[in-house]
Amino acid sequence: MMKPLFQWITNFVRPRKESQLDLNRRWVLAAGLSGLGSGLLFTIHPQLSKRSFNPALIRPPGAIGEAEFLAKCIRCGECMKVCPTNAIQPAALEAGLEGAWSPVLNMTIGYCEYECNLCAQVCPSRAIRSIDVPEKQKVKIGLAYIDKNRCLPYAYSRTCIVCEEHCPTSKKAIWFEEVEVRNIQGEKIVVKQPRVDPDLCIGCGICEYKCPVKGQAAVRVASVGETRNPENQILLSDGYGG
């Protein structure tokens, strides 16, 4: 009676060779599938489709096309070190796992200084091409847009001119339209509501950074309109009825 019980316990604790072999095969198969899945994940990024772009994927001015950029960028961090406003930060998943730690601009932390081209000067791999300041000032890295649910003149009929005041382009990309509205007392008043000119805006982000609205800014910058990517545009071309 004791011998069969002992044999059962032994087999339970130490599986037979056949069982061990099957277990090893399972591990090999699982490891292979895991590796394949990881490889696929590392190649998935927001710009895989020409119709899908991550609005938060704002590259420094002078950055080349995304596929070539990811191939050339060595994640050295030099552009981040020299950015005078600390706007250039390491990416998390804005460009997918493949683009982790590559440089992106975060306008809640800083903005792209209009008179600066330091990132283009220090990039050792030319993922950010070398451009002088006058050329850099014409490069669009994105486009600002107004959140009317948070903007003071739109949402609360309060006067605010901060975004226009800080806009650095020679002809202001942010302009005002005077609109007659009613305040909370029902009185008619005139407020200046900001508008963004998509032809003049370069997406520098100073408007977002300086916006006095706490929390999420009332004016924000998205990657749409970027010079480096003709597919990522907000306005339709003439060939599509625009």
C-alpha positions as CSV (number, residue, x, y, z in Angstrom):
1,M,0.0,0.0,0.0
2,M,2.8,2.4,0.9
3,K,4.8,1.7,-2.3
4,P,2.1,2.8,-4.8
5,L,1.5,5.9,-2.6
6,F,5.3,6.7,-2.6
7,Q,5.5,6.2,-6.3
8,W,2.6,8.6,-6.9
9,I,4.2,11.3,-4.7
10,T,7.5,10.8,-6.5
11,N,5.9,11.2,-10.0
12,F,4.0,14.3,-8.8
13,V,7.1,16.0,-7.5
14,R,9.4,14.9,-10.3
15,P,7.6,14.6,-13.6
16,R,8.5,11.9,-16.0
17,K,11.0,12.7,-18.8
18,E,8.2,12.8,-21.4
19,S,6.4,15.4,-19.3
20,Q,9.6,17.5,-18.9
21,L,10.1,17.4,-22.7
22,D,6.5,18.6,-23.3
23,L,7.0,21.4,-20.8
24,N,10.2,22.5,-22.5
25,R,8.5,22.6,-25.9
26,R,5.8,24.7,-24.4
27,W,8.3,27.2,-23.1
28,V,10.1,27.3,-26.4
29,L,6.8,28.0,-28.2
30,A,5.8,30.6,-25.7
31,A,9.1,32.4,-25.9
32,G,9.0,32.4,-29.7
33,L,5.5,33.9,-29.8
34,S,6.5,36.4,-27.1
35,G,9.4,37.5,-29.2
36,L,7.3,37.8,-32.3
37,G,4.7,39.9,-30.4
38,S,7.4,42.1,-29.0
39,G,8.8,42.7,-32.4
40,L,5.4,43.7,-33.8
41,L,4.8,46.1,-30.9
42,F,8.2,47.8,-31.4
43,T,7.2,48.6,-35.0
44,I,3.8,49.9,-34.2
45,H,3.7,53.7,-33.9
46,P,1.1,56.4,-34.5
47,Q,2.2,57.3,-38.0
48,L,2.0,53.7,-39.4
49,S,-1.1,54.8,-41.2
50,K,-1.3,57.9,-43.4
51,R,-4.6,58.7,-41.8
52,S,-3.5,58.4,-38.2
53,F,-1.2,60.8,-36.6
54,N,-0.5,61.4,-32.9
55,P,-1.2,65.1,-32.1
56,A,1.4,64.9,-29.3
57,L,4.2,63.7,-31.5
58,I,5.8,67.2,-32.1
59,R,9.4,66.9,-33.2
60,P,12.0,69.7,-33.0
61,P,12.2,72.0,-36.0
62,G,14.4,70.5,-38.7
63,A,13.5,67.0,-37.8
64,I,13.4,64.8,-40.9
65,G,10.6,62.4,-41.9
66,E,9.5,60.1,-39.1
67,A,10.7,56.7,-40.5
68,E,14.2,58.2,-41.3
69,F,14.2,60.1,-38.1
70,L,13.7,57.0,-36.0
71,A,16.4,55.2,-37.9
72,K,19.0,58.1,-37.5
73,C,18.2,59.3,-34.0
74,I,20.6,57.8,-31.5
75,R,18.8,59.1,-28.4
76,C,21.9,60.9,-27.2
77,G,19.8,63.6,-25.5
78,E,22.0,66.5,-26.8
79,C,19.1,68.4,-28.2
80,M,17.3,68.1,-24.8
81,K,20.4,69.4,-23.0
82,V,20.7,72.6,-25.1
83,C,17.0,73.5,-25.3
84,P,16.8,76.8,-23.4
85,T,13.2,76.4,-22.3
86,N,13.4,72.6,-21.6
87,A,10.6,72.0,-24.1
88,I,12.4,69.1,-25.7
89,Q,11.8,66.0,-23.6
90,P,12.3,62.2,-24.0
91,A,9.3,60.6,-25.7
92,A,7.3,58.0,-23.8
93,L,4.9,56.3,-26.2
94,E,4.1,59.2,-28.5
95,A,5.9,57.5,-31.3
96,G,5.2,53.9,-30.1
97,L,7.8,51.7,-28.3
98,E,10.1,52.1,-31.3
99,G,10.4,55.8,-30.6
100,A,10.9,55.7,-26.9
101,W,13.3,58.3,-25.5
102,S,13.5,60.1,-28.9
103,P,13.0,63.9,-28.6
104,V,9.5,65.5,-28.6
105,L,8.4,68.9,-27.6
106,N,6.2,69.3,-24.5
107,M,4.6,72.7,-24.5
108,T,3.4,72.4,-20.9
109,I,7.0,72.4,-19.8
110,G,8.5,74.9,-22.3
111,Y,8.2,76.2,-25.9
112,C,10.3,76.4,-29.0
113,E,12.2,79.7,-28.7
114,Y,11.7,81.7,-31.9
115,E,15.3,82.9,-32.1
116,C,17.0,79.6,-31.2
117,N,18.3,76.8,-33.4
118,L,20.6,75.0,-30.9
119,C,19.0,71.6,-31.3
120,A,19.8,71.7,-35.1
121,Q,23.4,72.6,-34.3
122,V,24.2,69.8,-31.8
123,C,22.4,66.8,-33.4
124,P,25.3,64.4,-34.3
125,S,23.3,62.1,-36.5
126,R,21.4,64.7,-38.6
127,A,18.1,63.3,-37.5
128,I,17.5,67.0,-36.9
129,R,19.0,68.7,-40.0
130,S,21.2,71.8,-39.7
131,I,19.2,74.9,-40.3
132,D,19.9,78.6,-39.6
133,V,17.5,80.7,-37.5
134,P,15.8,82.5,-40.5
135,E,15.0,79.1,-42.0
136,K,14.0,77.6,-38.7
137,Q,11.5,80.4,-38.2
138,K,9.6,79.2,-41.3
139,V,9.5,75.6,-40.3
140,K,6.1,74.4,-38.9
141,I,6.4,71.9,-36.1
142,G,2.6,71.9,-35.5
143,L,-0.4,74.1,-35.3
144,A,-2.1,75.9,-32.4
145,Y,-5.8,75.6,-31.8
146,I,-8.3,77.2,-29.4
147,D,-10.3,75.2,-26.9
148,K,-13.4,77.3,-26.8
149,N,-14.7,75.5,-23.7
150,R,-11.7,76.8,-21.7
151,C,-10.7,80.0,-23.4
152,L,-11.8,83.0,-21.2
153,P,-13.2,85.2,-24.0
154,Y,-15.2,82.3,-25.4
155,A,-16.4,80.4,-22.3
156,Y,-16.7,83.3,-19.8
157,S,-16.9,86.5,-21.8
158,R,-13.7,87.7,-20.1
159,T,-11.0,89.7,-21.8
160,C,-7.6,87.9,-22.3
161,I,-4.9,88.8,-24.9
162,V,-2.0,86.7,-23.5
163,C,-1.8,84.2,-26.5
164,E,-1.7,87.0,-29.1
165,E,0.6,89.1,-27.0
166,H,3.3,86.4,-26.9
167,C,2.9,85.1,-30.5
168,P,6.5,85.7,-32.0
169,T,5.8,85.6,-35.7
170,S,6.5,88.9,-37.6
171,K,2.8,89.0,-38.6
172,K,0.9,87.6,-35.7
173,A,-0.4,84.1,-36.2
174,I,-3.0,84.7,-33.5
175,W,-5.4,87.6,-34.2
176,F,-8.6,88.8,-32.6
177,E,-12.2,89.2,-33.7
178,E,-14.3,91.6,-31.8
179,V,-17.6,90.0,-30.9
180,E,-20.6,91.3,-29.1
181,V,-21.8,88.9,-26.4
182,R,-23.8,89.1,-23.2
183,N,-22.1,88.8,-19.8
184,I,-23.6,87.0,-16.8
185,Q,-25.7,90.1,-15.9
186,G,-27.2,90.0,-19.4
187,E,-25.5,93.1,-20.5
188,K,-24.1,93.4,-24.1
189,I,-20.3,93.7,-24.1
190,V,-17.6,93.4,-26.7
191,V,-14.8,90.9,-26.2
192,K,-11.8,90.0,-28.4
193,Q,-12.0,86.3,-29.3
194,P,-8.7,84.8,-30.5
195,R,-8.3,83.1,-33.9
196,V,-5.4,81.2,-35.3
197,D,-4.1,81.7,-38.9
198,P,-2.9,78.2,-40.0
199,D,-0.7,79.8,-42.7
200,L,1.3,81.8,-40.2
201,C,1.3,79.6,-37.1
202,I,4.6,77.6,-36.8
203,G,3.5,75.6,-33.7
204,C,6.2,77.1,-31.4
205,G,3.9,76.6,-28.4
206,I,4.6,79.8,-26.5
207,C,0.9,80.5,-26.6
208,E,0.1,77.2,-24.8
209,Y,2.9,77.7,-22.3
210,K,1.9,81.3,-21.4
211,C,-1.9,80.6,-21.4
212,P,-3.1,81.8,-17.9
213,V,-5.8,79.1,-17.7
214,K,-4.8,76.6,-15.1
215,G,-4.6,72.9,-15.7
216,Q,-5.0,72.2,-19.4
217,A,-4.3,75.3,-21.4
218,A,-7.1,76.9,-23.5
219,V,-4.8,77.1,-26.5
220,R,-2.8,74.0,-27.4
221,V,-0.5,72.8,-30.1
222,A,-0.9,69.6,-32.1
223,S,1.5,68.1,-34.7
224,V,-0.9,68.6,-37.5
225,G,0.4,71.0,-40.2
226,E,4.1,70.0,-39.6
227,T,6.4,70.9,-42.5
228,R,8.2,67.6,-42.4
229,N,5.1,65.5,-43.1
230,P,2.9,66.5,-46.1
231,E,0.3,63.9,-45.1
232,N,-0.3,65.3,-41.6
233,Q,-2.2,68.4,-42.7
234,I,-5.5,69.9,-41.3
235,L,-6.5,71.6,-44.6
236,L,-7.4,69.6,-47.7
237,S,-5.5,70.2,-50.8
238,D,-7.2,71.5,-54.0
239,G,-7.2,68.0,-55.4
240,Y,-9.6,67.0,-52.6
241,G,-12.0,69.9,-52.8
242,G,-10.1,72.3,-50.5
